[in-house]
Amino acid sequence: MGLSEKKEHLPGLDVFRIMLALLVFCFHSLSNGCSYTGILNPFVSMGAISMTGFFMLSGFSLFYNYGDKDLTYLGNISTFYKKRIISIFPIYWIVALVYVLVRVVLKGADIIENIILAPIEFLGIQSAFNSLFSVSHNNGTWFISCIAISYLLFPLIANIIKQLKFKYKLVLFFVLSAIIIYSPFIVKEFNLSGIYDNPFFRSLEFTVGVLLASMMEKLSSMKLCVNVLFHWMSALIEFIVMIVLVSVGIMLNFGINNYMMYNFICIPMFSLMLITLSGVRSEVVKKSSIIKYMSSASYVFFLSQLFCWQPTRWILQTLNINNNLITILLSFSVCSVMAVFLHSVLEKPITRFLNKKFIK
C-alpha cells in the first residue's frame, strides 16, 4: 500500500487530541492567575500529565496510518520523514524565531546565547540536553524535540512490532509501561534531574501507543471491547475516573508537581481511552468541521501558549478587570485567535506548498 492511501478517519482520536490540548491550556492558565473550582483545581494543577497521553496518541495514530505500509523500502521511509518534517518543523521555526526576536527587542535577551543555541533549536534536539528546559522557548517547545526523535525511530519500531505475535506485543506493552511508571520513583529516591522532557522516556510512551494500535485488530474482535469499551459513555467514565484518582493523589500530597509520578494512573487510563476512542463511531462527530479543525489546529494551539498570556494580562489591566471567569475566557480567546492565525494563515498554506514541492 502506498503512503498516499488514507485510512478511515477515527473521530474519537480527534476528541482525545482536543481534550489533551484543553487540559494543557488549563494547566498553563492556572500558573497565569486563573483558578478552577472544586475537584478540578487539584486535577488541573497536574494537567501536564496530558503530555503522556499526547505521546501515546502520536504513536497510536502513526501506526494506525502507516502500520500496513512498507517502511523497509528507502523511498517510503524518505517520504515518511519528509511528511513528518513538513508537519512539525516549518511552523515551529517561525514561532521560535518570533519568540526569540520579541525577547531580544522587548526584554533584552542575550543575542549571543540565542545564536549559540540556534543550531540545536533548529534541528529540534534541545531535549537531549536535560538542563535546557528553562532556556529561551524550550519550556513551551520541548515536546517538539521529543516527538521528532520518536518520529525518527518510528520505522524501526513499527517494523519490529509488526512482526511480533499478539502475546509478545502484550508482554512488551506491560514491560515498557512498567519502566515508564517505575522510573520517576528512581528519580525521586536518588534526587536525579527530572525526566519530564527526557526524549528516551517520551519515546517509550510513544512506543506504548504504537503497541496499542498494533493490537487493535485483535482487541476489536473481543466481546469486552465491543460490548463495554467501544462506547462514548465508557470514554467519559474513564476520564472521570482519571480525574478522581489524580485529584485524590494531590489531596494526599503525593508527588506534588512531579507529573511523571502519576504515570501509574495515566498509562492505564490513557490506554483505555485510546482503545475506547479508536473504537467508537459517530457520523455527527466524524462530519463535524469544528472538531476536525480544532484537532488539526491543536499543534499550533500548544505553540500559541508561548504568546497569549502577556496580551491577556495587558487587556485585563487596561480594562481594570479582575474576574476569574473572564480571565479564563479571555485567555482562551486570545490563544484561540493566535492558533487560528497560525493554522489558517501560516501552517496550512506552508504545508500545502512544501508537500507539493517535495512529496511525490
Disulfide bonds with the S-S distance in Angstrom:
none
